[in-house]
Structure formats: structure tokens, C-alpha cells
């Protein structure tokens, strides 16, 4: 039983993103098992969290894997000289080791007051430090994977579906951790997720993936949060309002007064009642 009410943060769209560029990547194509991803050229800025949204099977994970070096683009145009830390979509605990032993190999200072306060406590890692990775639940393993990804020394952090298996409160903590980490350390991150509220909490800019699922995907260059959310939700034909008490986004009933009003205003997500 949860003893306290979950508080959702109301974050206004962030338009004043840093102009300092970490990486400019060219347009590229990646073909894989009958699917083709076509990515527009774009950039990733220092200290920003770039949210990635789009329908299933439109190439979001493929895009991240190309940046991570797991895949090579078809023309071999993308050459990254950056250090990259990558948390894949699907996590496997295929090593016989405790959480403590695993994290200590990544960062020997895991019991420093800073790491305990900033990483371990928010993600409830301390109570599972003695557990074997192979004995963890999906949610526990996900939390360890997020922390492990951020503890690695890198220039670019890639997190694919970090909310999988997490409950609402854990998702909020993960969003706060990722944003705080990027802001305080001037680190850049790309986060792929289907949870729209999580993406809103964590992101500075947004990348939209479109196309025919399983056949062809298009990775659009990043844009501001308001423009990106409106473009994404307009294709889905849905609008969101803010719950006045919790501030959490709520889907408007199709063709309701508020749904029609927001669509007429072109404001599918950031809308003041």
C-alpha cells in the first residue's frame, strides 16, 4: 500500500535549449531484415536530453543502435569519436554477479555519499545490492541498468525504453535522475520511450519517428517540445489536458468540447485551461 500520494511535476515546454553542439550527424540510412530507416541530418546539444517518440517498429531502437555502434549505417557515413554509454531496450542478466559487484566494476566509488544520494537512493538500489542480477525482477533489473548506464564515463548516454517494468513512482524518479544528471554534469542523453508523460518530464527537445511500421521509418530532426508534441499527437488525433490536482496529462475524450477546442487551437498537449 502506498502511504503518500504521488506528485506529478508540471513542466512547461523548454524552448531555451543550449546551442552548444556535442554532435552533428549526417543523414543516413539503415536497412535491416526488410525494414529501412531513413534519418535526417541533425544534432545533439551539450547538456540536453533528447526525447524520441513514434509508433512501434518505425526505427527508434535502430537509430539508437546506430549511434551506439551496435549497427553500422548502410553508407558508413556516421563516424562517432564520442564515448557512448548505452542501455538497450531488452536487458538480459546473463552474468552471475551481485548488483554491488556489477556496479563496482563500473564505478568503484558506488558507496560515496554523492553516488548514494544522487543515484542509489532515488532508484532504490541500496536494498538490492546483495542480490544476484539473475534473481532480480524486471523492474529491479531496469533500475540497475539505468543507474549503470549513467555511472559510466561517457559523452553521450542512450537509454532505450527506461520505463519498462517500472511503476509510476519509479518512472518519476527515473525522469528526475536523468534530467538532473544531464543538467548538473553537462552531459547529453537520448531517451526512447512510449510514456508521453515521462518524455515530457525528461526531455528538452523531441525527435519524431514516422513511417510504415515494419517497412520504412523516418527519423525527423529534433525540434522544440511544443512543436514536437503537437506534431506527434496530431498524427494520433488525440489531445491531452492537465489534471488540475496531480498535473498529470489526461487524454481528452474524442470529439469532446476540450478536444475540439485544443485541435482548433493547434495545441494538443501544452494547453492552459
Secondary structure, DSSP 4 states (H G I P E B T S, - for coil): ---SPPPPP-PPP-------EEEEE--EEEEETTEEEEE--EEEETT-EEEEEE-TTSSHHHHHHHHHTSS--TT------S-EEEE-SS----S--BHHHHHHHH-TTTTSHHHIIIIITTTT-GGGTTSBGGG--HHHHHHHHHHHHHHS--SEEEEESTTTT--HHHHHHHHHHHHHHHHHHT-EEEEE-S-HHHHHHH-SEEEEEEEETTTEEEEPPPEEHHHHHHHHHHHHT--EEE-TTT--EEEPPTT-HHHHHHHHHT-SSS---
